[in-house]
Amino acid sequence: MSNPSENPDQAPESKPVLDYHTPGRDAKGWVLVWTARNGAEANLAVTALQAQGLHARTDSENTATLGAWAGAGPGTSTNVQVIEDDVEAARAILADIDAERQRRQRADELACPRCGEVGAVRIMPPGRWIGLTLFAIAVATSSLNAQLCFPIFGLGVALLLWPMMPKWRCGKCGNRWRAPAPKEIDEEE
């Protein structure tokens, strides 16, 4: 590669630079493309859009964060805005991000083996309840009889720490079963 100062006729290679400045007067207006739950989520979305070369910004971030102190009414949230020309591209990027979020959430859900309903709730196994009860009894009787207190305490702690298969309950049919927790998926999958 030659040095541009050696050959004045050859222009230096221009590398694309991401510009974070607010566009000038020739740019069209800002358009709302997404409403975030909080400022952090909005800033992540803005960063994702800016990484793709789009001009994006947050709107009402400070008002939503401060709430009533800043004059924000109920339901005030942080908005993500882009320049009018970038609306379609921004919505496509945000839709891809939302689809990935939904895929990750579905992978964490467990279906009921009886009715097939998704969204089972993890409940504490009876062994853990017994361990908590024994632990509480040991603490309550510690001043009365130390010889009885320590074995009960030890058994309670052992039941609390003993590895147990997670227990689940279906919100629809009430079925209870034991199954391992769903595995977390990696970002690369």
N, C-alpha and C positions, 0 to 999 in steps of 0.2 A: 504494500500500500504506500503510495507516495504522499509526501507532505504537501498540503495545498500551498504553502509559501514557496515551494520550489517551482510549481507550475501554476501561474495565476489564471490560466484559462480553465483549469479543472476546478469545479465547485466542490467544496467539502460535502461528504455524505451527510444527509440530514436524518437524524434518528427521531422517531416519533416520541414526543414528550407529552405525558399526561398533564393537562393543565387544570388546576383546581380553582382558578380564578372565576369569578362570576362573569358570564359572557357579557359582551358590550351591548351597546344600544341596538345593534342590528339583530340580535337574537330575539326570538319570539318570547312570549310570556311563559311563566312557570305554570305547570299543570300538576295537580294532585294525582299520583299513580298508586299510592298505597298508604294505609293507615296502620301504624304500629301500635303495639300495646304500651310501649314505654320508649324513652329516649335511647336506651342502649340498643334495642332492637331496630329502631329507625336508623341509628348511626351505622349498624352492621349492614343494613340494606343499602344505605348511601355509599358505603365503602365498596360493596359488591358492584354497584352500578358504576362508580368511578373507576374501578379496576378494569371495566370493559370500555372505558373511554367516554362514558356519558356524563353530562353535567347534571349533578343531582345535589339536593340539599334537604335539610330537615326544616320543618315549619312547625311552630308552636311548641318546640321542644322545652324551652324554659317555662312557658306558661303551664304546660301539662305537668312538668316536674314539680313546680311550686304549688300547683293546685289553686285553692281558694285565695291564697295569699297574693297570687298574681292576677286574680280576677277570672280564673278559669272556672267555668261552670261544670256541672256533672257531665260526664262523658267526654271531656276534653282529652284528646290524645295527640300523639306526635305524628305528623304527616310527613311523607316523603314526596318531594316534588322533583320533576325534571323539566327540561325545556320542551316546548311543544313539539319540536321536530323529533325528539327522542322518546316519545310516549310509547309507541308500539314496541320498540326494542327493550325499553325498561320493563314494561309489563310482561314481556316474554321471559326476561331474566328472572324477575320476581316470581313468575309462575313456576319456573323450573326449580327455584329454591324452595317454594312451598310444596311442590310435588315430592321433593327429596325429604322434606320434613315429615310429610304424611307417611311416606314409605318407612322411615325410621320409627315413627310412632306405631304403625301397624306391626312392625317386627317385634316390638316390646309387648304386645298384647297376647293374652292366652285365651284360647277358646274352650268353652265348657264341653267335656266329652259327652254329656247327655243331650243338651239341646243345641250346641254349636254356637251359642251366643258368645261374642267377643267382649273382652273387658272384665275378666274375672278379677276379684279383689283378693289380695293376699291376706290371710288371717293367721293369728298366732296359734301354733300347735298346742294341744293340751299339756304337753310336757313342759312347755315354757310357762304356762299358767301355774302349774304345780310348783315349778322352780321358784317363781315369784312369791307364791304363797308360803313356801317353806322358808324362803329368805326373810319375809316379813315376820313369820312366827319366831325365827331365830333372833331377830333384832328385838322383838317385843319381849322375849323370855330371857334375854341376855343377862339381865340383872337378877333373875330368880335362880337359875340353875345353869352354871357354865358347862357342866358335863353334858347336859342335854342340848345346850345351845350350839356348840361347835359341830357335832355331827349333823344336826338339822341344817345349819348354815352351809356346811360342805356339800351336802346333798342338793340343796337349793342352787348353789353356784354351779355344781356339776350339771344339773338339768338345764340351767340357763346357757351354759357354754357348749353343751353336747350338740354335735352337728345333727340337724334334723332336716328331712326333706320338706321344702316349703308346702304349706297347705293353702288351698284356694277355695273360694266360694263364688258361685255364679249369682249375679244379681237378679237374673230373670227367673230361674227355676229353683234356686236355693241349694243346688247340688254342691257337695263338698268333696274334694279329692286332693291327693298329694301328687305333685309333679315338680320337676326342677324349674327354676326361673328361666324365662326366655333369655337366650344369649344376646349380648349386645352386638350390633353389626358395626363393622369398621367403616370409616369414611370412604375408603377406596372401593367398596363393593358396589 
